Amino acid sequence: MSFFARLPVAAASLTLGTSYAVCESWSKRETVSPIRCVDGTTVVPYRTPSREDQIKRMKTETFDVLVIGGGATGTGVALDASTRGLSCALLERSDFGSGTSSRSTKLIHGGIRYLENAFKNLDMEQYDLVKEALAERSHMLKAAPYMNSPLPIMIPMYCHNWYDPILIPYYLIGAKVYDFVGRLQGDSGVPHSHFIDVEEAKFQFPMINQKNLWGAIVYYDGQMNDSRMNLHLALTATQAGSAIASRMEVTKINKDKEGKTTGATVRDNITGKSFSIKARVVVNATGPFSDAIRKLDNPDVTPIIKGAAGVHVVLPDHYSPAKMGLIVPKTSDGRVLFFLPWEGATISGTTDSETEMTEEPKASDREINFILEEANNYLKLDKSVSSRDVKAAWSGIRPLVMDPAKGNDTKAISRTHVIEVSPSNVVTIAGGKWTTYRRMAEDTVDKVLEVEPRVKDGKKVRECITLGRGIIGADRAGVVAGGKFDRINITLRDEYDLPKDVAKHLVANYGTRALQIAELCKPGGTIYFPSVCNAKYGANRLHRKYALLEAEVVFAVRHEYAMAAQDVLARRTRLAFIDSDAAEEVIERVVELMGNELKWGSWRRKQEVKEFRRWLATMNMEDRNGW
């Protein structure tokens, strides 16, 4: 019997997502057999509704909730609302996660620095933030275990003065309190912190500056692939019934005679056409651009958002071990500095300085050089880093909620979230951080139900059910996929002949959906899974140095709403974030693959390459040889 049992899948109600390209509906296509693991247990592939079908719903339905913003918070709100039984539409002006949500430090953390501040200043707000974040850290690790995982992080202990040894118990006690607070919140997803001696510290982090090193404290937080986590939240929301669309810009908040919102007028940035979406409540989840939507609702509102730039640089992998990060608790200007392994590279950062709001923030050479200078204080003298080592750099805008009583220093502003309800019933969710997206979404939907009882009319609205629930890719985890998705990994290697590094990469980024990509690589393929194969490996690599496959480009267009080369190279894959030179090398091939799927002409393909190269310039230094 063949590896795949030919069991038809009912699919009349779902269509194959092909971005904005015209295509046949799924009901007219060949049915697909469920993908099976080697033990014969079914893992059914999920098919994303097309953008056209999503927009058709937006034009014809009246929604309980219209969410503006496709970042972590916005997609979290859509998922929460839909799983409670509310009808929901979500709009994103650019691509899902194209702003702050793809430009984070990639940590799922409670905020060990906030805990220190809480005890130093007897600040219960900071303490409550840590408690909340640690509970949510546990949720994120469980919701997408294939993508999110615990990461040990070293705090090096140096002794330059007679009183420096006192800092060792100080930081160790702090780490233990961090553990304890996490356990109080039911977080059992990470190991306990501990002290390691100098020899173990040198072994665990070989690049560390060993002069006057006494040892290190190791604590644990989580690590994620932020843009893919964001995307999977959006896809899970569609599974729950949300209608979502990117490249849709809100131009007006619509209101009735009493001044209450009735939805919004939007412009499809692909077609240039405008239409209205009817909704009982509008949720503003646009992060750094929250004030812009608030002013659409009321031009006289006082701004509440202050932008703080967080710059990160990407260095070669040898600057950080594959399974150990490092944090410098206090740099020369009082900030913290990270060295974190991620996607086969090293992330170092971050800064925290006031910045203007812009869609495409760029890391300045001054900020990059600051990070490199500070980094060299903690690296071996013969292993110092320079601008020539920078593979990519980015700046993300943290949307902080301003409190005039705290002054203008962005480092003094807490990352707590606030919910504001305007007289017209536009609900703005602002502030917060990636780790607490789910709690922010829950609080937002609670507020929606409070301020607009009509959304409950004729419905049985549930309490929030998102806590502890898996997202797309984590379906059938455990017995079917294996405790660490190892059965999926084995299937990719044994049944599809994919190399070990490719199988590992696919599982870490797609979970059970990795099998759908593997189907794209089978010789011959099917109508649903046309082949993108190579006789030697069973799949073409997108770039010789990385485990990325050309099949992922095709998959991103068909099933992940990728509509531009930047979507694929920056957010569906992370190549532009980890190696800008490699992204430049493959851009023409990516455009060729996308163009074939989306029926782009030669002019559009040239424009796509040109536009990507323009954007890629924001992901690196002006002068890589100048420092």
HELIX and SHEET records of a PDB file:
HELIX    1   1 TRP A   26  LYS A   28  5                                   3    
HELIX    2   2 ARG A   51  THR A   60  1                                  10    
HELIX    3   3 ALA A   72  ARG A   84  1                                  13    
HELIX    4   4 THR A  100  SER A  102  5                                   3    
HELIX    5   5 ILE A  112  LYS A  120  1                                   9    
HELIX    6   6 MET A  124  ALA A  143  1                                  20    
HELIX    7   7 ASP A  164  ILE A  166  5                                   3    
HELIX    8   8 LEU A  167  LEU A  184  1                                  18    
HELIX    9   9 VAL A  198  GLN A  204  1                                   7    
HELIX   10  10 ASP A  226  GLN A  239  1                                  14    
HELIX   11  11 GLY A  287  PHE A  289  5                                   3    
HELIX   12  12 SER A  290  ASP A  297  1                                   8    
HELIX   13  13 ASP A  317  TYR A  319  5                                   3    
HELIX   14  14 ASP A  365  ASN A  376  1                                  12    
HELIX   15  15 LEU A  381  LYS A  383  5                                   3    
HELIX   16  16 SER A  387  ASP A  389  5                                   3    
HELIX   17  17 PRO A  404  LYS A  406  5                                   3    
HELIX   18  18 THR A  410  ALA A  412  5                                   3    
HELIX   19  19 TRP A  434  THR A  436  5                                   3    
HELIX   20  20 TYR A  437  VAL A  451  1                                  15    
HELIX   21  21 PRO A  453  LYS A  456  5                                   4    
HELIX   22  22 ASP A  486  ASP A  494  1                                   9    
HELIX   23  23 LYS A  500  TYR A  510  1                                  11    
HELIX   24  24 GLY A  511  ARG A  513  5                                   3    
HELIX   25  25 ALA A  514  LEU A  520  1                                   7    
HELIX   26  26 GLU A  550  HIS A  559  1                                  10    
HELIX   27  27 ALA A  565  GLN A  566  1                                   2    
HELIX   28  28 ASP A  567  ARG A  572  3                                   6    
HELIX   29  29 LEU A  575  ILE A  578  1                                   4    
HELIX   30  30 SER A  580  LEU A  598  1                                  19    
HELIX   31  31 SER A  602  LEU A  616  1                                  15    
HELIX   32  32 ALA A  617  MET A  619  5                                   3    
SHEET    1   A 2 ILE A  35  ARG A  36  0                                        
SHEET    2   A 2 THR A  42  VAL A  43 -1                                        
SHEET    1   B 6 ALA A 243  SER A 246  0                                        
SHEET    2   B 6 CYS A  88  GLU A  92  1                                        
SHEET    3   B 6 THR A  62  ILE A  68  1                                        
SHEET    4   B 6 SER A 274  ASN A 284  1                                        
SHEET    5   B 6 THR A 261  ASP A 268 -1                                        
SHEET    6   B 6 MET A 248  LYS A 255 -1                                        
SHEET    1   C 6 ALA A 243  SER A 246  0                                        
SHEET    2   C 6 CYS A  88  GLU A  92  1                                        
SHEET    3   C 6 THR A  62  ILE A  68  1                                        
SHEET    4   C 6 SER A 274  ASN A 284  1                                        
SHEET    5   C 6 VAL A 426  GLY A 431  1                                        
SHEET    6   C 6 HIS A 417  VAL A 421 -1                                        
SHEET    1   D 8 LEU A 107  ILE A 108  0                                        
SHEET    2   D 8 LEU A 213  GLN A 223 -1                                        
SHEET    3   D 8 SER A 149  TYR A 158 -1                                        
SHEET    4   D 8 GLY A 325  VAL A 328  1                                        
SHEET    5   D 8 LEU A 337  TRP A 342 -1                                        
SHEET    6   D 8 ALA A 345  GLY A 349 -1                                        
SHEET    7   D 8 ILE A 305  LEU A 315 -1                                        
SHEET    8   D 8 SER A 353  GLU A 354 -1                                        
SHEET    1   E 3 LEU A 107  ILE A 108  0                                        
SHEET    2   E 3 LEU A 213  GLN A 223 -1                                        
SHEET    3   E 3 HIS A 194  ASP A 197 -1                                        
SHEET    1   F 8 LEU A 107  ILE A 108  0                                        
SHEET    2   F 8 LEU A 213  GLN A 223 -1                                        
SHEET    3   F 8 SER A 149  TYR A 158 -1                                        
SHEET    4   F 8 GLY A 325  VAL A 328  1                                        
SHEET    5   F 8 LEU A 337  TRP A 342 -1                                        
SHEET    6   F 8 ALA A 345  GLY A 349 -1                                        
SHEET    7   F 8 ILE A 305  LEU A 315 -1                                        
SHEET    8   F 8 ALA A 392  VAL A 401 -1                                        
END                                                                             
